[in-house]
Amino acid sequence: MQAILINNATIVNEGETLKGHILSANGRIEKIFRGASPDFEENSSLRIIDATGKILIPGIIDDQVHFREPGLTHKADIYSESKAAIAGGITSYMEMPNTIPPTTNKQFLAEKVNIARQSSFANYSFFLGATNDNLRDLMEADPATVCGIKVFMGSSTGNMLVDNDAVLRSIFSIIKIPIAVHCEDEAIIKANTLAHKRKYGEKIPVMMHPAIRSEEACYRSSSYAVELAREFGTRLHVLHISTARELELFDSVTPVEKKKITSEACIHHLWFDQSDYAKYGTKIKWNPAIKTHKDKEALIKAVNDGLIDIIATDHAPHTNQEKELSYLNAPSGGPMVQHSLVAIMEMVRNKQISMEKLVEKMCHTPATIFNINERGYIREGYYADLVLIDPDSSWTVNKDNILYKCGWAPMEGRTFNSKVTHTIVNGHIVYENGIFDEHPRSKQLTFKR
């Protein structure tokens, strides 16, 4: 394995920004140099990257993606979406269970791991999905290799809606590894949908999406999940918070490593608001829905204040044909992994968030919250998962540079001012200035629990 010296970088790590140099060897960060550049010469066993003017951060860890394999590979697959993720600076991901078949037992989990082992460009782990009748499977999950248990407390693919209160209480009381929840109240959503059908028939405008999948639907479900977690001492992670009201459920005082209840915001809820439905239509139909400008601003503030612990993508691609259907028929979700980092970099440029906070929420806290072994930080001895960013290299998203298998992006037409130039995974340069190493060297994530 060729050693790599990243020279003259602006390193952002653990709340500090410094000029320095990183040497990696045998897949690990061997030495962090401050001050003058070390006196090494490039040769067959050492590659030197001049990072002058570039920002070096730990590899991003995305704790919520849907890569659609197996069963939905006309939309996406692990190969295509992990490749797009690498171009976006994501070196590790945790993938959700609502595939076909759903990942609800050891067999289906092992099949996914095998696919990723052969085709994933980024490091990987997979959630085990809860149902109303698979508690025993959940109890058998290996805490060292399974990132967490996913509970849909709202509608989902197949039979993965957990709506039996006795089952929910059993899951929250028995499971010790992190439980990640999608929180929307199904009864409220059904009632709101029926009311809008009475008014609009089958032609409900897409801008009604946040009224149907409403603040109340989110809050009722999130507050119940938090209530259960507090009752049983559950390690709970609430995914994709979308409303200002839900923020009252979380704690900004306790250090993240000691929190029992944590939360996440997704790029689209920090980027878009309700006014954008007129332009983007069903392309920005997500569950939970993108809501008001006030909600968006509250979420950004909560990221900065510590109420929200992680920034993720909820990358969930569908084909163009599927997304162009009417509101009631178009599926929710959209692709985001290739563009999440550069989108938040725009927020850094606009002084909505600091570079140090970006690294904290996208790199450090996912590793801390899920107890990932030796990733998420630039530390000697840790895996060399690293990303170099040119902060002053503008480019425009278009069909020629979109890497998602579905071929479209909600960010299409947007010009970004920064660009990922290098992505290093386990000490290998997997992506360099638009060129991929087509021999993935990813690893399955492991957890210290």
FIDONU-142524 format. One record per residue (C-alpha): residue in three letters; chain; x, z, y; residue number from 1. Coordinates in steps of 0.001 Angstrom, whole numbers, always signed. Example, Ala and Ser with C-alpha at 12.3 -4.5 7.8 and 13.67 -1.06 7.14 Angstrom:
// FIDONU-142524
('ala', 'A', (+12300, +7800, -4500), 1);
('ser', 'A', (+13670, +7140, -1060), 2);
END
This chain:
// FIDONU-142524
('met', 'A', (+0, +0, +0), 1);
('gln', 'A', (+1431, -1032, +3383), 2);
('ala', 'A', (+1893, +1792, +5881), 3);
('ile', 'A', (+382, +1279, +9337), 4);
('leu', 'A', (+1658, +2489, +12696), 5);
('ile', 'A', (-869, +2312, +15525), 6);
('asn', 'A', (+1225, +2436, +18682), 7);
('asn', 'A', (+345, +3376, +22263), 8);
('ala', 'A', (-3350, +4120, +21694), 9);
('thr', 'A', (-5702, +6195, +23780), 10);
('ile', 'A', (-6806, +8610, +21047), 11);
('val', 'A', (-10191, +10310, +21398), 12);
('asn', 'A', (-10580, +13116, +18880), 13);
('glu', 'A', (-11914, +16695, +18736), 14);
('gly', 'A', (-12818, +16822, +22411), 15);
('glu', 'A', (-9427, +15597, +23587), 16);
('thr', 'A', (-8244, +12259, +24983), 17);
('leu', 'A', (-4516, +11579, +24754), 18);
('lys', 'A', (-1935, +8832, +24583), 19);
('gly', 'A', (-373, +8739, +21161), 20);
('his', 'A', (+507, +7001, +17934), 21);
('ile', 'A', (-825, +7310, +14379), 22);
('leu', 'A', (+1112, +6646, +11195), 23);
('ser', 'A', (-873, +6156, +7993), 24);
('ala', 'A', (+558, +5832, +4506), 25);
('asn', 'A', (-947, +5870, +1027), 26);
('gly', 'A', (-4440, +5831, +2486), 27);
('arg', 'A', (-3963, +8974, +4567), 28);
('ile', 'A', (-3031, +9894, +8119), 29);
('glu', 'A', (+577, +10913, +7686), 30);
('lys', 'A', (+1628, +11762, +11234), 31);
('ile', 'A', (+121, +12026, +14709), 32);
('phe', 'A', (+2726, +11427, +17432), 33);
('arg', 'A', (+2304, +12432, +21066), 34);
('gly', 'A', (+4410, +11142, +23923), 35);
('ala', 'A', (+7058, +8488, +23302), 36);
('ser', 'A', (+6549, +5914, +20577), 37);
('pro', 'A', (+8359, +6654, +17293), 38);
('asp', 'A', (+11377, +4475, +16639), 39);
('phe', 'A', (+10157, +2368, +13703), 40);
('glu', 'A', (+10596, -1327, +13025), 41);
('glu', 'A', (+7932, -3533, +11446), 42);
('asn', 'A', (+8812, -4747, +7949), 43);
('ser', 'A', (+7138, -5609, +4674), 44);
('ser', 'A', (+6197, -1976, +4060), 45);
('leu', 'A', (+5142, -1112, +7639), 46);
('arg', 'A', (+2614, -2915, +9823), 47);
('ile', 'A', (+2773, -2023, +13532), 48);
('ile', 'A', (-322, -2512, +15698), 49);
('asp', 'A', (+184, -2437, +19452), 50);
('ala', 'A', (-2859, -548, +20745), 51);
('thr', 'A', (-1933, -598, +24426), 52);
('gly', 'A', (-5132, -505, +26471), 53);
('lys', 'A', (-7258, +253, +23398), 54);
('ile', 'A', (-9177, +3352, +22333), 55);
('leu', 'A', (-8625, +4809, +18861), 56);
('ile', 'A', (-11363, +6915, +17271), 57);
('pro', 'A', (-12114, +8212, +13773), 58);
('gly', 'A', (-14230, +5891, +11660), 59);
('ile', 'A', (-17939, +6250, +12409), 60);
('ile', 'A', (-20097, +7924, +9757), 61);
('asp', 'A', (-23679, +6642, +9777), 62);
('asp', 'A', (-25944, +9124, +8008), 63);
('gln', 'A', (-28999, +6864, +7841), 64);
('val', 'A', (-28995, +3239, +6700), 65);
('his', 'A', (-31230, +1068, +4539), 66);
('phe', 'A', (-29165, -1665, +2887), 67);
('arg', 'A', (-32101, -2896, +733), 68);
('glu', 'A', (-30279, -3221, -2575), 69);
('pro', 'A', (-31600, -3306, -5234), 70);
('gly', 'A', (-34927, -5106, -5103), 71);
('leu', 'A', (-35107, -6272, -1482), 72);
('thr', 'A', (-32011, -8422, -1270), 73);
('his', 'A', (-33808, -11267, +505), 74);
('lys', 'A', (-33517, -8972, +3561), 75);
('ala', 'A', (-30054, -7477, +3047), 76);
('asp', 'A', (-27614, -6202, +454), 77);
('ile', 'A', (-24772, -3739, +264), 78);
('tyr', 'A', (-22137, -6464, +649), 79);
('ser', 'A', (-23623, -8080, +3762), 80);
('glu', 'A', (-24669, -4932, +5590), 81);
('ser', 'A', (-21516, -2923, +4871), 82);
('lys', 'A', (-19547, -5903, +6186), 83);
('ala', 'A', (-21611, -5868, +9388), 84);
('ala', 'A', (-21088, -2101, +9577), 85);
('ile', 'A', (-17312, -2513, +9364), 86);
('ala', 'A', (-17413, -4984, +12264), 87);
('gly', 'A', (-19277, -2280, +14166), 88);
('gly', 'A', (-16699, +439, +13465), 89);
('ile', 'A', (-18691, +2222, +10735), 90);
('thr', 'A', (-16324, +3223, +7937), 91);
('ser', 'A', (-18736, +5410, +5924), 92);
('tyr', 'A', (-22492, +5395, +5415), 93);
('met', 'A', (-25239, +7305, +3644), 94);
('glu', 'A', (-27917, +5005, +2288), 95);
('met', 'A', (-31601, +5766, +1877), 96);
('pro', 'A', (-33571, +5708, -1390), 97);
('asn', 'A', (-36549, +3451, -565), 98);
('thr', 'A', (-35340, +427, -2504), 99);
('ile', 'A', (-36959, -1211, -5555), 100);
('pro', 'A', (-36814, +724, -7768), 101);
('pro', 'A', (-36606, +3770, -5490), 102);
('thr', 'A', (-33531, +5967, -5983), 103);
('thr', 'A', (-35335, +8954, -7450), 104);
('asn', 'A', (-33300, +9771, -10552), 105);
('lys', 'A', (-29747, +9782, -11914), 106);
('gln', 'A', (-30032, +6378, -13535), 107);
('phe', 'A', (-31088, +4535, -10401), 108);
('leu', 'A', (-28530, +6461, -8360), 109);
('ala', 'A', (-25734, +5475, -10755), 110);
('glu', 'A', (-26798, +1828, -10539), 111);
('lys', 'A', (-26515, +1888, -6751), 112);
('val', 'A', (-23111, +3563, -6891), 113);
('asn', 'A', (-21916, +848, -9256), 114);
('ile', 'A', (-23088, -1909, -6895), 115);
('ala', 'A', (-21312, -255, -3967), 116);
('arg', 'A', (-18142, +285, -5974), 117);
('gln', 'A', (-17912, -3472, -6471), 118);
('ser', 'A', (-19125, -4790, -3124), 119);
('ser', 'A', (-19087, -2247, -289), 120);
('phe', 'A', (-16626, -2709, +2564), 121);
('ala', 'A', (-17271, +842, +3818), 122);
('asn', 'A', (-17203, +4208, +2056), 123);
('tyr', 'A', (-20596, +5100, +633), 124);
('ser', 'A', (-22985, +7757, -549), 125);
('phe', 'A', (-26662, +7640, -1462), 126);
('phe', 'A', (-29583, +9963, -876), 127);
('leu', 'A', (-31747, +10917, -3817), 128);
('gly', 'A', (-35392, +10424, -2916), 129);
('ala', 'A', (-38089, +13043, -3414), 130);
('thr', 'A', (-41533, +12284, -4822), 131);
('asn', 'A', (-44477, +14477, -5720), 132);
('asp', 'A', (-43259, +14696, -9311), 133);
('asn', 'A', (-39439, +14547, -9561), 134);
('leu', 'A', (-38359, +18074, -8680), 135);
('arg', 'A', (-36258, +18347, -11829), 136);
('asp', 'A', (-34316, +15194, -10879), 137);
('leu', 'A', (-33641, +16659, -7456), 138);
('met', 'A', (-32414, +19915, -8956), 139);
('glu', 'A', (-29916, +17973, -11096), 140);
('ala', 'A', (-28321, +16188, -8120), 141);
('asp', 'A', (-24533, +16601, -8039), 142);
('pro', 'A', (-23715, +18380, -4742), 143);
('ala', 'A', (-20188, +16930, -4816), 144);
('thr', 'A', (-21312, +13293, -4759), 145);
('val', 'A', (-24943, +13177, -3517), 146);
('cys', 'A', (-25100, +13354, +283), 147);
('gly', 'A', (-28589, +14849, +300), 148);
('ile', 'A', (-32247, +14741, -680), 149);
('lys', 'A', (-34517, +12454, +1358), 150);
('val', 'A', (-38107, +13597, +1892), 151);
('phe', 'A', (-40614, +11264, +3516), 152);
('met', 'A', (-43133, +13540, +5206), 153);
('gly', 'A', (-44900, +10375, +6337), 154);
('ser', 'A', (-45636, +6983, +4800), 155);
('ser', 'A', (-42905, +5114, +2954), 156);
('thr', 'A', (-42176, +2507, +312), 157);
('gly', 'A', (-43750, +2956, -3107), 158);
('asn', 'A', (-44599, +6498, -4199), 159);
('met', 'A', (-42117, +8265, -1925), 160);
('leu', 'A', (-44606, +9955, +400), 161);
('val', 'A', (-44419, +13665, -420), 162);
('asp', 'A', (-47832, +14943, +642), 163);
('asn', 'A', (-48356, +17738, -1890), 164);
('asp', 'A', (-47817, +21007, -45), 165);
('ala', 'A', (-46909, +22945, -3194), 166);
('val', 'A', (-44241, +20344, -4004), 167);
('leu', 'A', (-42857, +20492, -463), 168);
('arg', 'A', (-42589, +24252, -666), 169);
('ser', 'A', (-40809, +24010, -4005), 170);
('ile', 'A', (-38331, +21471, -2654), 171);
('phe', 'A', (-37573, +23539, +439), 172);
('ser', 'A', (-37211, +26752, -1531), 173);
('ile', 'A', (-35137, +25462, -4462), 174);
('ile', 'A', (-32866, +22638, -3227), 175);
('lys', 'A', (-29551, +23847, -1805), 176);
('ile', 'A', (-27910, +20588, -696), 177);
('pro', 'A', (-29054, +19102, +2651), 178);
('ile', 'A', (-32655, +17921, +2824), 179);
('ala', 'A', (-33141, +15045, +5262), 180);
('val', 'A', (-36711, +14457, +6410), 181);
('his', 'A', (-38654, +11609, +7963), 182);
('cys', 'A', (-41356, +13465, +9896), 183);
('glu', 'A', (-44646, +11793, +10817), 184);
('asp', 'A', (-48063, +13179, +9914), 185);
('glu', 'A', (-49874, +10653, +7724), 186);
('ala', 'A', (-53392, +11911, +8469), 187);
('ile', 'A', (-52873, +11558, +12231), 188);
('ile', 'A', (-51432, +8060, +11837), 189);
('lys', 'A', (-54344, +6930, +9676), 190);
('ala', 'A', (-56883, +8307, +12156), 191);
('asn', 'A', (-55099, +6661, +15094), 192);
('thr', 'A', (-54896, +3337, +13254), 193);
('leu', 'A', (-58611, +3413, +12481), 194);
('ala', 'A', (-59463, +4197, +16118), 195);
('his', 'A', (-57353, +1276, +17344), 196);
('lys', 'A', (-58886, -1060, +14764), 197);
('arg', 'A', (-62304, -171, +16102), 198);
('lys', 'A', (-61119, -1154, +19579), 199);
('tyr', 'A', (-58931, -4204, +18832), 200);
('gly', 'A', (-59935, -5319, +15339), 201);
('glu', 'A', (-56978, -6745, +13430), 202);
('lys', 'A', (-55223, -7774, +16657), 203);
('ile', 'A', (-53808, -4450, +17789), 204);
('pro', 'A', (-51142, -5035, +20488), 205);
('val', 'A', (-47682, -3884, +19438), 206);
('met', 'A', (-47423, -1710, +22563), 207);
('met', 'A', (-50006, +541, +20885), 208);
('his', 'A', (-47450, +1461, +18225), 209);
('pro', 'A', (-46363, +4700, +19987), 210);
('ala', 'A', (-50013, +5664, +20435), 211);
('ile', 'A', (-50683, +5178, +16708), 212);
('arg', 'A', (-47473, +6786, +15458), 213);
('ser', 'A', (-47875, +9310, +18211), 214);
('glu', 'A', (-46017, +12251, +19666), 215);
('glu', 'A', (-48514, +14550, +17951), 216);
('ala', 'A', (-47900, +12874, +14563), 217);
('cys', 'A', (-44164, +13451, +14967), 218);
('tyr', 'A', (-44401, +16983, +16284), 219);
('arg', 'A', (-46877, +18247, +13703), 220);
('ser', 'A', (-44706, +17020, +10848), 221);
('ser', 'A', (-41347, +18058, +12361), 222);
('ser', 'A', (-42603, +21506, +13279), 223);
('tyr', 'A', (-43902, +22034, +9739), 224);
('ala', 'A', (-40560, +20958, +8251), 225);
('val', 'A', (-38736, +23397, +10537), 226);
('glu', 'A', (-41240, +26131, +9683), 227);
('leu', 'A', (-40605, +25644, +5955), 228);
('ala', 'A', (-36845, +25577, +6467), 229);
('arg', 'A', (-36927, +28828, +8406), 230);
('glu', 'A', (-39111, +30459, +5777), 231);
('phe', 'A', (-36838, +29518, +2877), 232);
('gly', 'A', (-33427, +29281, +4586), 233);
('thr', 'A', (-33253, +25575, +3754), 234);
('arg', 'A', (-30397, +23358, +4900), 235);
('leu', 'A', (-32604, +20895, +6828), 236);
('his', 'A', (-31669, +17740, +8733), 237);
('val', 'A', (-34466, +16108, +10765), 238);
('leu', 'A', (-33933, +12377, +11094), 239);
('his', 'A', (-34611, +10074, +14082), 240);
('ile', 'A', (-36145, +12437, +16622), 241);
('ser', 'A', (-38204, +10280, +19011), 242);
('thr', 'A', (-40013, +12668, +21386), 243);
('ala', 'A', (-39085, +15178, +24059), 244);
('arg', 'A', (-41578, +17631, +22614), 245);
('glu', 'A', (-39768, +17910, +19285), 246);
('leu', 'A', (-36595, +19093, +21001), 247);
('glu', 'A', (-38036, +22593, +21414), 248);
('leu', 'A', (-37653, +23000, +17648), 249);
('phe', 'A', (-33850, +22920, +17739), 250);
('asp', 'A', (-30961, +25152, +18743), 251);
('ser', 'A', (-28142, +24213, +21116), 252);
('val', 'A', (-26368, +27586, +21063), 253);
('thr', 'A', (-25256, +27971, +17438), 254);
('pro', 'A', (-22054, +26026, +16583), 255);
('val', 'A', (-22951, +22971, +14522), 256);
('glu', 'A', (-20960, +24137, +11501), 257);
('lys', 'A', (-23179, +27229, +11326), 258);
('lys', 'A', (-26542, +25559, +11930), 259);
('lys', 'A', (-29068, +25577, +9090), 260);
('ile', 'A', (-31378, +23129, +10891), 261);
('thr', 'A', (-29883, +20020, +12501), 262);
('ser', 'A', (-31230, +16842, +14060), 263);
('glu', 'A', (-30433, +13212, +14706), 264);
('ala', 'A', (-31224, +10569, +17308), 265);
('cys', 'A', (-31025, +6850, +16597), 266);
('ile', 'A', (-29591, +4117, +18786), 267);
('his', 'A', (-32927, +2395, +19387), 268);
('his', 'A', (-34565, +5580, +20660), 269);
('leu', 'A', (-31663, +6046, +23096), 270);
('trp', 'A', (-31610, +2385, +24167), 271);
('phe', 'A', (-35190, +1094, +24342), 272);
('asp', 'A', (-38408, +2609, +25688), 273);
('gln', 'A', (-42109, +1770, +25687), 274);
('ser', 'A', (-41735, -810, +28461), 275);
('asp', 'A', (-39585, -2963, +26151), 276);
('tyr', 'A', (-42437, -3832, +23755), 277);
('ala', 'A', (-43606, -6515, +26200), 278);
('lys', 'A', (-40278, -8363, +25790), 279);
('tyr', 'A', (-39291, -7638, +22204), 280);
('gly', 'A', (-42648, -7193, +20441), 281);
('thr', 'A', (-42435, -6312, +16755), 282);
('lys', 'A', (-38627, -6789, +16817), 283);
('ile', 'A', (-38466, -3185, +18085), 284);
('lys', 'A', (-41241, -1840, +15852), 285);
('trp', 'A', (-39636, +1167, +14175), 286);
('asn', 'A', (-41001, +4295, +12514), 287);
('pro', 'A', (-41036, +6677, +14304), 288);
('ala', 'A', (-42032, +4502, +17234), 289);
('ile', 'A', (-39954, +3958, +20366), 290);
('lys', 'A', (-41785, +6002, +22958), 291);
('thr', 'A', (-41711, +6606, +26724), 292);
('his', 'A', (-38863, +6390, +29228), 293);
('lys', 'A', (-39242, +10148, +29680), 294);
('asp', 'A', (-38741, +10660, +25943), 295);
('lys', 'A', (-35648, +8435, +25959), 296);
('glu', 'A', (-34077, +10331, +28860), 297);
('ala', 'A', (-34844, +13659, +27182), 298);
('leu', 'A', (-33138, +12481, +23981), 299);
('ile', 'A', (-30018, +11413, +25875), 300);
('lys', 'A', (-29890, +14801, +27587), 301);
('ala', 'A', (-30376, +16539, +24216), 302);
('val', 'A', (-27399, +14640, +22781), 303);
('asn', 'A', (-25263, +15894, +25646), 304);
('asp', 'A', (-26645, +19442, +25499), 305);
('gly', 'A', (-26237, +19937, +21741), 306);
('leu', 'A', (-29896, +19989, +20720), 307);
('ile', 'A', (-29287, +16729, +18864), 308);
('asp', 'A', (-26311, +16763, +16533), 309);
('ile', 'A', (-25862, +13182, +15265), 310);
('ile', 'A', (-26279, +9656, +16605), 311);
('ala', 'A', (-27133, +7223, +13784), 312);
('thr', 'A', (-28704, +3781, +13360), 313);
('asp', 'A', (-31560, +3886, +10827), 314);
('his', 'A', (-30389, +328, +10122), 315);
('ala', 'A', (-33371, -1247, +8343), 316);
('pro', 'A', (-33352, -5064, +8292), 317);
('his', 'A', (-36292, -7371, +7622), 318);
('thr', 'A', (-36413, -11150, +7739), 319);
('asn', 'A', (-37373, -12963, +10928), 320);
('gln', 'A', (-40457, -14272, +9163), 321);
('glu', 'A', (-41562, -10751, +8282), 322);
('lys', 'A', (-40960, -9409, +11785), 323);
('glu', 'A', (-42923, -12270, +13382), 324);
('leu', 'A', (-46137, -11228, +11641), 325);
('ser', 'A', (-48914, -9504, +13557), 326);
('tyr', 'A', (-48542, -5848, +14509), 327);
('leu', 'A', (-50444, -4516, +11479), 328);
('asn', 'A', (-48507, -6723, +9065), 329);
('ala', 'A', (-44996, -6716, +10492), 330);
('pro', 'A', (-42768, -4142, +8755), 331);
('ser', 'A', (-41042, -1437, +10765), 332);
('gly', 'A', (-37288, -1326, +11177), 333);
('gly', 'A', (-34450, -3492, +12409), 334);
('pro', 'A', (-30721, -4129, +11954), 335);
('met', 'A', (-28289, -2122, +14071), 336);
('val', 'A', (-24986, -1200, +12337), 337);
('gln', 'A', (-22941, -4027, +13861), 338);
('his', 'A', (-23975, -3107, +17397), 339);
('ser', 'A', (-24404, +668, +17451), 340);
('leu', 'A', (-20917, +1580, +18666), 341);
('val', 'A', (-20771, -1050, +21401), 342);
('ala', 'A', (-24252, -19, +22556), 343);
('ile', 'A', (-23194, +3604, +22967), 344);
('met', 'A', (-20001, +2385, +24645), 345);
('glu', 'A', (-22269, +857, +27303), 346);
('met', 'A', (-23811, +4285, +27767), 347);
('val', 'A', (-20278, +5676, +28184), 348);
('arg', 'A', (-19578, +3003, +30808), 349);
('asn', 'A', (-22807, +3973, +32587), 350);
('lys', 'A', (-21799, +7664, +32459), 351);
('gln', 'A', (-24829, +8625, +30367), 352);
('ile', 'A', (-22540, +10092, +27722), 353);
('ser', 'A', (-18802, +10794, +27530), 354);
('met', 'A', (-16396, +9122, +25131), 355);
('glu', 'A', (-15618, +12530, +23650), 356);
('lys', 'A', (-19333, +13131, +23046), 357);
('leu', 'A', (-19685, +9721, +21362), 358);
('val', 'A', (-16934, +10653, +18909), 359);
('glu', 'A', (-18435, +14092, +18354), 360);
('lys', 'A', (-21922, +12762, +17529), 361);
('met', 'A', (-20963, +9621, +15579), 362);
('cys', 'A', (-17808, +10766, +13767), 363);
('his', 'A', (-17270, +14537, +13726), 364);
('thr', 'A', (-20702, +16103, +13276), 365);
('pro', 'A', (-21870, +13840, +10425), 366);
('ala', 'A', (-18762, +14931, +8521), 367);
('thr', 'A', (-19306, +18592, +9405), 368);
('ile', 'A', (-23054, +18725, +8756), 369);
('phe', 'A', (-22836, +17039, +5362), 370);
('asn', 'A', (-19523, +18732, +4403), 371);
('ile', 'A', (-17742, +15427, +3811), 372);
('asn', 'A', (-14270, +15818, +2381), 373);
('glu', 'A', (-11397, +14863, +4717), 374);
('arg', 'A', (-13154, +12309, +6900), 375);
('gly', 'A', (-14646, +12125, +10374), 376);
('tyr', 'A', (-11582, +13454, +12219), 377);
('ile', 'A', (-8105, +12210, +13079), 378);
('arg', 'A', (-6103, +14890, +11277), 379);
('glu', 'A', (-2891, +14741, +9311), 380);
('gly', 'A', (-3724, +14579, +5610), 381);
('tyr', 'A', (-7199, +13179, +6165), 382);
('tyr', 'A', (-8194, +9704, +4950), 383);
('ala', 'A', (-7088, +7001, +7371), 384);
('asp', 'A', (-10540, +5806, +8474), 385);
('leu', 'A', (-9859, +4561, +11999), 386);
('val', 'A', (-11359, +2228, +14599), 387);
('leu', 'A', (-9664, +494, +17510), 388);
('ile', 'A', (-11846, -514, +20459), 389);
('asp', 'A', (-10974, -2805, +23346), 390);
('pro', 'A', (-13046, -1258, +26160), 391);
('asp', 'A', (-12654, -4289, +28429), 392);
('ser', 'A', (-13506, -7275, +26249), 393);
('ser', 'A', (-16966, -8667, +26955), 394);
('trp', 'A', (-18935, -10718, +24453), 395);
('thr', 'A', (-22536, -11765, +23939), 396);
('val', 'A', (-24537, -11216, +20762), 397);
('asn', 'A', (-25797, -14535, +19387), 398);
('lys', 'A', (-26748, -16102, +16086), 399);
('asp', 'A', (-23187, -17318, +15508), 400);
('asn', 'A', (-21698, -13798, +15521), 401);
('ile', 'A', (-24548, -11794, +13940), 402);
('leu', 'A', (-23402, -10665, +10487), 403);
('tyr', 'A', (-26667, -9214, +9149), 404);
('lys', 'A', (-28101, -11111, +6212), 405);
('cys', 'A', (-31448, -11332, +8021), 406);
('gly', 'A', (-29730, -13377, +10760), 407);
('trp', 'A', (-31217, -11686, +13828), 408);
('ala', 'A', (-30664, -8571, +15913), 409);
('pro', 'A', (-32693, -6723, +18542), 410);
('met', 'A', (-29511, -6866, +20649), 411);
('glu', 'A', (-29406, -10691, +20547), 412);
('gly', 'A', (-28650, -12109, +23986), 413);
('arg', 'A', (-27104, -8853, +25181), 414);
('thr', 'A', (-23591, -8911, +26642), 415);
('phe', 'A', (-21431, -5921, +25747), 416);
('asn', 'A', (-18287, -4942, +27609), 417);
('ser', 'A', (-16338, -3534, +24662), 418);
('lys', 'A', (-15378, -4854, +21246), 419);
('val', 'A', (-14156, -3444, +17947), 420);
('thr', 'A', (-10793, -5083, +17233), 421);
('his', 'A', (-9655, -3225, +14091), 422);
('thr', 'A', (-11409, -1184, +11422), 423);
('ile', 'A', (-9236, +663, +8918), 424);
('val', 'A', (-10736, +2144, +5742), 425);
('asn', 'A', (-8669, +4403, +3484), 426);
('gly', 'A', (-5489, +3114, +5136), 427);
('his', 'A', (-6362, -586, +4751), 428);
('ile', 'A', (-7053, -2962, +7628), 429);
('val', 'A', (-10453, -4245, +6530), 430);
('tyr', 'A', (-11368, -5929, +9828), 431);
('glu', 'A', (-9030, -7383, +12446), 432);
('asn', 'A', (-10155, -9465, +15421), 433);
('gly', 'A', (-13076, -11027, +13586), 434);
('ile', 'A', (-11281, -11511, +10250), 435);
('phe', 'A', (-12221, -9495, +7143), 436);
('asp', 'A', (-10162, -8510, +4149), 437);
('glu', 'A', (-12541, -9727, +1450), 438);
('his', 'A', (-11182, -7266, -1114), 439);
('pro', 'A', (-13086, -4033, -331), 440);
('arg', 'A', (-11146, -819, -856), 441);
('ser', 'A', (-13929, +1627, -153), 442);
('lys', 'A', (-14477, +4931, -1925), 443);
('gln', 'A', (-17496, +7017, -2804), 444);
('leu', 'A', (-17811, +9920, -379), 445);
('thr', 'A', (-17340, +13400, -1789), 446);
('phe', 'A', (-18626, +16674, -374), 447);
('lys', 'A', (-17135, +20153, -194), 448);
('arg', 'A', (-20062, +22324, -1321), 449);
END
